[in-house]
Amino acid sequence: MSKVRSPLEPISTGVRSVLALLAALMGVGLFASLFADGGSVLGIGQKYICATDANTRIGGDEQPIPDFAPAPGATFNVSAHPEYCTEAPSTVQSLLNTATQLAPFIFVVGALLLALWVIRSAARDGLYTTQTAERLRRLGWWILAGSVLASIATSMAEKALLATLRLNSDISALSELLSWDVPFMAILTGLGVLSFARIMRIGITMREDLDGTV
């Protein structure tokens, strides 16, 4: 008789593995920041800070060197974004640099913890239960709203950091708010999880009605 695989695999193992990996990386980063020169965790302790102006391009018409020669019928363009760095960041710059990494980190860890909560709920109470469907709905809202808020917060922190590194800059966190990268895949994933949670709730209600009829 073949063994029935858990319906919660491989997502259960995957979530636990990623959480364990993140915890290990955070531990290594924290150890390095305390006992090694140049070590940092989430930007804390980082001595060399850079910010890129993604809205500005610097181009050139130089002839390409042989390694970058275009194929017949193609053209060669030099186009890059200016990058500003400092080896002696101020307290404000260090905080802004940490903020650019902290927002997406909180979002990812929160999503993984909520996913683990859903998995444990399903393993304990059953896959098709009201509790599991409700927790899955919360996970969907976290992915949907959290990805948008994390992306906006990261963009604002990056622009604020860039404004402190660039001379005579008219860049500000609020003026550049509309330039944030929309996390389309995360939004679609959140909507999909919310839809699946709604389908589960409908199925649970129908099953309860059938049990009551029988």
Beta strands, then each sheet from edge to edge (+ up, - down):
strand 1: 49-52
strand 2: 58-60
strand 3: 78-80
strand 4: 83-86
sheet 1: 1+ 4-
sheet 2: 2+ 3-
end
